[in-house]
């Protein structure tokens, strides 16, 4: 292993163990400071929107005809009237998932809005604009929609509660059944429940009792902690969170609890 590779690997290990060793008091004292890179205004995290966000246009082609577009590629876009744009204007690229159904109550929660990148207008010829992909976090495709920034409204904050907030993990970003460290998940609690960006969730799972013990109402099934997550994007009804600690595989439907001292 080269010296450079060793240094990179050591930094990764320090980052991972640093997260694991953080105490609740440290997290409560300054979550945003500890995880500052996560809350950069340069990052566009996916989120669940309960309603459709109006697009202002779409990508209709590219200079090279590539299928998977990325940062640096030149593309062609068309904006819907009465939208106007000039060289130097910035727009966001977005697309939707299929409807998201809550794992327990089966409520339609909306759709995941992916924001794979940002574009800047280079020139305009008639109704077609030439633009360049300024930054991208995942592939961009022809037909992706164009949105005027900011795509999210300013975070709606309800009065901060001193009561614990209990919710559930609805699904992970890649919709996998087994969720692990550093994966993004969507939680069914948001600003209307008193959450803010940087909130730390503890993740719990309920244990199992034998059938003959389940008949006794006094037998409350114990719960055990399996991980932690930090809210990185908060909407009114839901939140996007990053798994920062896990001792077991995490599943959709697992309970999350935020407690405030």
N, C-alpha and C positions, 0 to 999 in steps of 0.2 A: 504494500500500500504506500502511495506517495505521501510526502509530508503534507501537501495541500489537502489530500483526501482525509488524512487523519485529523487535521484541524476542523474540516467541515463536519466530520462524524462526531467529534467531541462537542461542537456547538449544538448539534442536534440533540445529543444526549443530555447536555446541560439544560436545554430548553424543556425537554420532556420531564426530566427529574425535577426541574424547577417548578413546573406546574403541579406535579404530584405532591411536592413537599410544602406547597402553600397552605397556610392555615386559614380557617374560616375568618379569623379576625383580620388577617392580611388582605384577604379577598374583599371583605366588607369595607376595609379602610380605603382602598383605592383600586377597584377593579379595572377601571379604564386606564389608569396609569400602568398597571401590571401588563395588561393586554393591549397597550396602545396601538400596535400595528394592526390589530383587528378592527379598530374603529376609525381608521383613516378614511377621510372623505374621498380618497382615490379608489376605494373599494366599492363594488356594487354587488351586494349579496342578493341571492334569490329570496323571494318572499311570497306569501300567499295573499292574493287579493280576492275578496269576496265578490267583487264586481269587475266588469271589464274596464280597462283603462283605454280611453280613445287614443289611437295611433294617429300620427300626422302624415304618415307615408310608409313606403316600404322599399326594400332593396330589389331592384329589377335586373341587375346584371353586374358584371365586373370586367375590368380591363383585360385580364388574362383568361377569363372563362373558367376559373377554378371553382370546384364544388365547395371545398372547405376553405373559407376565408379567414385570414388572421391579421394581426397588427402589421401595418405597412402596405397591405393590399389596397389597390384603387378600385372603387366600386361606383355604380350608378344608382341613384335613388330618384324616386318621384314622390313629391309631396302633394297632399290633397289640398285643393283650394279651401280657404284663402291663405294657406300657409305661404310665407315668403322666407327666403333665406339668401344669405350673401356669403362670399368667401370668408372663412374664419369662424363661421357659426358652428357650434357643437350640438350634436344630437346623440341620443342613446339608442342602442339596438336592443330589441326585446322580443320574446316569444313566450307562449303559454303552454302549460302542461294540460293533460286531461283533467277533468274535475277531480278534486280531492275529497274523498268521503271519510268522515271521522271513523276510526276503528271500533269505537264503542257505541255511540249513539246514532251512527250512520247518517249524520247531518252532512249536507253538501257545504264544505267549508270554502269553496271557491277554486281557484287554479293557482298553481305556482307560476310566478312571473320570473323568467330567467333574463338576466341582463348580461349577455356575453361580451359586450364591448361598447366603445364610444367612437363616434366618427366626427370628422371635421370637413366642412364643405370647402372644396378647392375652386370650383368654377360652376357656372350655370349656362346652359344652352337651351333656350326655350323652356320646356317643362321638365327637362332632365338635368339633374345636378350631378356633377362629378365630385366624389368625396373620397377621403382616405381613412382607413381604419386607424384611429389614433392609438387605441389600446384594446386588448382583448384578453379574456380569461378563459374562453372556450371557443370552439369553432363557430363561425358566423356563416349563414347560408342565404342564398337568394330567396326572397319571399319573407325574410325576417322583417318585422315591423320597425318603424322609426318613431321615436318618442321625443318630445321636448323635455329637457331636464328642468327641474328635478322630477323624476318619475314618482317618487314618494312624497306625500305631503309631510310637512314638519311633524315630528312625532307627537301624537296626541297623548298628553299625560293626564291621567286621572289623579285625584289627591292620593299621595303616597300612603299606603296602608301599613299599619304595624302588625296586622294579622298575617298569618302564613297564607300563601297562595298555593293551591293545589291544582294540578292539571295533568295532562297526558301528552306523551310523545305520539304524534299522529303518523309520521313517517319520516324517513331520511331523504336526503336530496336525491340519491340514486335509487330510492324505493327498495332498498335491500331489506331483508328480514333480520339479518344479523348486523347490528350497528356497533361500531368500535370507536376507539380513540381517534380524534381529529376529523370525525365526520360531522356534516351539517344535518340538523334535524329541525322539524317544525313542531311547535308546541301550541296547544289550543288555549293559550292565555296571552293577553296583550295589554295595551295601555289602559283599556277600560277596566282591567282588573287590578291596576296599580303597578304594573311592571314598567321598568325603564331599561334602556340599553345598559348592559353591564351587570344585570341581575344574575346572581349565581343560583342555579337549581341543583338540588340533590335528587338523584334518580333512585327510585325504590321499586322493588318487586315483592309481591306477596308470596309467602311460603305455602306449603301444602299440609293439610291435615288428613288423617285417615277418615274414611266415610262415616264411621260410627261417632267420631268426635264432631263432625260437621253439624249433627243434629242438635247440638247444644248451643243455644244462642249466646251463652256467656263465653263461648270459646272464640275469641277474636284471633284470626289468623295473623301471626307475626309478619312484619315486613322487614326486609333487609336492604341495605344500601348497596347499589351496584355501580354508581358512577356520579359524575357531576357534569354540568354544562353551563355555559355562559351565554346570555342573550346578546346577540350582535346586531340584531335589527328587530325593532318592535313596531308592530302595527296595532290597529285598534283591537282586533279580535284574535290575533295570533302573533307568534314570535319565531324568528329564526335563531337557532342556537348552535354552538359548537361544542362537541363533546371534548372535555378537557381532562377527564379522568374516568377510567373504567376498570373494574375488577372482574366483570362478567360481560358476556355479550348482552347488548341492549336490544330490546324488541319494541316495535310499535305497540302502543297500549301501556307501556310502563309508566308508572306514576312519577311526576316531577313535583318537587316542593321547594318554594322559595320562602325563607324565613328572614324577618327583619328584626334586628335587635334595637 
